[in-house]
């Protein structure tokens, strides 16, 4: 008597997709990378028929893993284990948790994600700026920006700077910080280094704070580290963000922009940005700009980016002087 070899994860996924049908499977494929799509396509091609009993088992397994992942997202591994044990018993729970443990990655400071920003602020504001920076780097930008805005002004710039220059952090350091904070994660995915922080991280946070907090941080950084402040400024508002500016402000910006810069900038712009610009120009000016772009021919990407940056600099200058408003979080809502 021969025992049939159990299906691999890839075979289960292929059978699952076949049973779902082409339309739903195509939607799922949008969330996969090229290599995963290629592997699953080959696996699907090798499946001759899908056994109804096996499909039931696959769907049951999928449901159990989805349920476990949901519980983990709500309260971590310990919470998931407790709920699953009540529903399935200890042995079944060990099996379910074991199945997803290989792909499970709990982000550091996960326990803080369920805590209100004000409670977090009270909890961490007396910590060293480096500790606060490490925690904020792992939080969602919206929550991190709320906490950063509430810190004393002198600490805001210090924490922002530390997030910006943060590169990689050893899991041992993270565990030690968590231990000192008397909180402990259930598990951390094994890895040599974990990435968080950096300039993009601090930009995402600063972009969501109110204008007053932003100015406090940036003015302090310009004194402490002018080069870092300039790098942050370049990323804080990019050319493609023109679509979020109101029409009246766009028209004000266009009065300051050189026609050659505008044509060059739009050469590499998205349809949405181009449309935003054209709809805020007269028909004659719009037609002339389209002609300038058409007859310009091939241009260097560097020239396009430099033209876009000059326009961004104009936008920031007009915003600083209060002539235009760029929508941002924390109290910059516009009342008409």
C-alpha positions in Angstrom: 0.0 0.0 0.0 1.5 3.3 -1.0 0.8 6.6 0.8 0.0 9.6 -1.3 2.5 12.3 -0.9 0.9 15.4 0.7 0.4 18.5 -1.5 3.1 21.2 -1.3 2.1 24.7 -0.5 2.5 25.6 -4.2 0.2 22.8 -5.2 -2.4 23.8 -2.7 -2.3 27.4 -4.0 -2.6 26.2 -7.6 -5.7 24.0 -6.7 -7.1 26.9 -4.7 -6.8 29.3 -7.7 -8.2 26.7 -10.1 -11.3 26.3 -7.9 -11.8 30.0 -7.6 -11.9 30.4 -11.4 -10.0 32.7 -13.8 -11.7 36.0 -12.8 -11.0 35.8 -9.1 -7.6 34.2 -9.6 -6.6 37.1 -11.9 -7.5 39.6 -9.0 -5.2 37.6 -6.7 -2.4 37.6 -9.2 -2.3 41.4 -9.0 -0.8 41.0 -5.5 1.9 38.6 -6.5 5.4 39.3 -7.9 6.6 38.0 -11.3 8.4 35.0 -9.9 5.4 33.9 -7.8 3.1 34.3 -10.8 5.4 32.2 -13.0 5.7 29.4 -10.4 2.0 29.2 -9.8 1.2 29.3 -13.5 3.5 26.4 -14.1 1.9 24.5 -11.2 -1.6 25.2 -12.5 -0.6 23.9 -15.9 0.5 20.6 -14.3 -2.8 20.0 -12.4 -5.0 17.6 -14.3 -8.0 17.6 -12.0 -8.9 19.0 -8.6 -10.1 16.5 -6.0 -13.2 17.8 -4.2 -12.1 16.4 -0.8 -8.7 18.0 -1.2 -10.3 21.3 -2.0 -12.3 21.1 1.2 -9.2 20.5 3.2 -7.3 23.4 1.4 -10.2 25.8 2.0 -10.4 24.7 5.7 -6.6 25.3 6.1 -6.9 28.6 4.3 -9.7 29.7 6.7 -7.8 28.6 9.8 -4.7 30.5 8.7 -6.6 33.6 7.8 -8.4 33.4 11.2 -5.0 33.0 13.0 -3.5 35.9 11.1 -6.5 38.1 12.0 -6.1 37.3 15.7 -2.4 37.9 15.6 -3.1 41.3 14.0 -5.6 42.1 16.8 -3.5 41.1 19.8 -0.3 39.3 18.9 0.7 35.7 19.0 -0.3 35.1 22.7 -3.8 36.4 22.0 -4.2 34.4 18.8 -3.1 31.2 20.6 -5.6 31.8 23.5 -8.5 32.3 21.1 -7.6 29.5 18.8 -7.2 27.1 21.7 -10.7 27.8 22.9 -12.0 27.1 19.4 -9.9 24.2 18.2 -8.0 22.8 21.3 -4.3 22.9 22.1 -3.1 20.4 19.4 -4.9 22.0 16.5 -3.7 25.4 17.6 -0.1 24.3 17.7 -0.6 23.0 14.1 -2.2 26.3 12.9 0.4 28.6 14.5 3.2 26.3 13.2 1.9 26.6 9.6 2.1 30.4 9.5 5.2 30.8 11.8 7.6 30.6 8.8 6.0 33.5 7.0 5.0 35.4 10.1 6.8 38.6 10.8 5.8 40.7 13.8 7.2 44.3 13.6 9.0 45.6 16.6 6.9 47.6 19.0 3.8 46.0 17.7 2.3 46.2 21.2 2.2 50.0 20.8 0.0 50.0 17.7 -3.2 49.4 19.6 -2.4 52.2 22.1 -3.8 55.7 21.7 -1.2 58.4 20.7 -1.7 60.4 24.0 -1.1 57.3 26.1 2.0 56.5 24.0 3.2 60.1 24.4 2.9 59.8 28.2 4.7 56.5 28.1 7.7 57.5 26.0 8.2 61.3 26.3 10.7 60.9 29.2 12.8 58.4 27.2 16.0 59.3 25.5 15.5 60.9 22.0 17.1 57.9 20.3 14.6 55.6 22.0 11.7 57.8 21.0 13.1 57.9 17.4 13.4 54.1 17.2 9.8 53.7 18.4 8.3 56.4 16.0 10.2 54.9 13.1 8.2 51.6 13.5 4.8 53.2 14.1 2.4 54.2 11.4 3.3 57.7 10.1 -0.1 59.2 11.2 0.4 58.1 14.8 4.1 59.0 14.8 3.3 62.5 13.5 0.8 63.0 16.3 3.3 62.1 18.9 6.1 64.1 17.3 3.9 67.2 17.2 3.1 66.9 20.9 6.8 66.6 22.0 8.5 69.8 23.3 9.9 71.9 20.4 13.5 71.2 21.3 12.9 67.5 21.3 11.0 67.5 18.0 14.0 68.4 15.9 16.3 66.1 17.9 14.0 63.1 17.4 13.3 64.0 13.7 17.1 64.2 13.1 17.7 60.8 14.7 14.9 59.1 12.6 16.4 60.6 9.5 20.0 59.4 10.1 18.8 56.0 11.4 19.9 53.2 9.1 19.8 49.6 10.4 19.2 48.4 14.0 20.2 45.1 15.5 17.2 43.0 16.8 19.2 42.7 20.1 19.1 46.4 20.5 15.4 46.5 19.8 14.7 43.7 22.3 16.8 45.5 24.9 14.7 48.7 24.4 11.5 46.7 24.7 12.8 45.1 27.8 13.7 48.4 29.4 10.2 49.7 28.5 8.9 46.6 30.4 7.0 45.4 27.4 7.9 42.3 25.5 7.0 41.2 21.9 5.8 37.6 21.5 8.2 37.0 18.6 10.5 38.8 16.2 11.2 37.3 12.8 14.8 36.1 12.7 16.9 38.4 10.6 20.4 39.9 10.9 19.3 43.5 10.6 15.9 45.2 10.5 15.4 48.4 8.5 13.5 51.4 9.8 13.9 55.1 9.9 15.9 57.1 7.3 15.1 60.3 5.5 12.0 58.9 3.8 10.6 57.8 7.2 11.0 61.2 8.8 9.6 62.9 5.7 6.4 60.7 5.9 6.0 61.8 9.5 6.8 65.5 9.0 4.4 65.7 6.0 1.6 64.8 8.4 2.3 67.2 11.2 0.9 70.7 11.3 2.7 73.6 9.6 3.9 75.1 12.9 5.5 71.9 14.0 7.1 71.4 10.6 8.7 74.9 10.8 10.0 74.3 14.3 11.6 71.1 13.3 13.0 72.3 10.0 14.4 75.6 11.5 16.2 73.6 14.2 17.6 71.1 11.7 18.8 73.9 9.4 21.0 75.1 12.3 22.1 71.6 13.5 22.5 69.9 10.2 21.9 72.1 7.0 22.7 69.3 4.6 20.2 66.9 6.2 17.6 69.7 6.3 18.0 70.3 2.6 17.6 66.6 1.8 14.4 66.4 3.8 13.1 69.6 2.2 13.6 68.1 -1.3 11.5 65.1 -0.4 8.8 66.8 1.6 6.9 68.1 -1.4 7.5 66.5 -4.7 6.4 67.8 -8.1 3.7 65.1 -8.5 2.0 66.5 -5.3 0.8 69.5 -7.3 -2.4 67.6 -7.8 -3.3 68.2 -4.1 -3.0 72.0 -4.4 -6.2 74.0 -5.0 -6.7 75.5 -8.4 -6.3 79.1 -7.2 -2.9 78.3 -5.7 -1.8 76.5 -8.8 -2.7 79.6 -10.9 -0.6 81.7 -8.4 2.3 79.3 -8.8 2.2 79.3 -12.6 2.6 83.1 -12.6 6.1 82.6 -11.0 7.2 79.7 -13.2 9.3 80.2 -16.4 7.6 78.8 -19.5 10.7 76.7 -20.4 10.8 75.2 -16.9 7.1 74.3 -17.1 7.4 72.6 -20.5 10.5 70.7 -19.4 8.9 69.6 -16.1 5.7 68.4 -17.8 7.8 66.3 -20.2 8.2 63.7 -17.5 5.0 64.3 -15.5 2.0 62.1 -15.0 -1.3 62.6 -16.9 -2.9 63.8 -13.6 -0.3 66.5 -13.0 -0.4 67.6 -16.7 -4.2 67.9 -16.5 -4.0 69.9 -13.3 -1.7 72.4 -15.0 -3.5 72.7 -18.3 -6.9 73.2 -16.6 -5.5 76.2 -14.7 -4.3 78.0 -17.8 -6.1 79.9 -20.5 -6.8 77.9 -23.7 -4.2 79.9 -25.6 -1.5 79.4 -23.0 -2.4 75.7 -22.8 -2.1 75.3 -26.5 1.2 77.0 -26.6 2.5 74.9 -23.8 1.4 71.7 -25.5 3.3 72.8 -28.7 6.4 73.6 -26.7 6.4 70.1 -25.2 5.7 68.4 -28.5 8.5 70.2 -30.3 11.0 69.8 -27.5 12.0 66.3 -28.5 14.0 63.9 -26.3 15.4 65.5 -23.1 17.6 64.3 -20.3 15.8 63.0 -17.2 18.2 65.0 -15.1 17.0 68.2 -16.8 13.4 67.3 -16.2 14.0 66.6 -12.5 15.9 69.9 -12.1 13.0 71.9 -13.7 10.5 70.1 -11.5 12.6 70.9 -8.4 12.7 74.6 -9.4 8.9 74.6 -9.5 8.7 72.8 -6.2 11.0 75.5 -4.7 8.6 78.2 -5.9 5.7 76.3 -4.3 7.5 76.1 -1.0 8.5 79.8 -1.1 4.9 80.8 -1.8 3.6 78.6 1.0 6.2 80.0 3.4 5.0 83.5 2.6 1.4 82.5 3.1 0.4 83.2 -0.5 -0.8 79.6 -1.1 -1.9 76.7 1.0 -0.7 73.2 0.6 -3.0 70.7 2.4 -1.3 68.8 5.2 -2.3 67.2 8.5 -2.8 68.5 12.0 -4.8 71.7 11.5 -4.1 73.1 8.0 -7.6 72.5 6.9 -8.8 75.3 4.6 -12.1 77.1 5.5 -13.7 78.7 2.4 
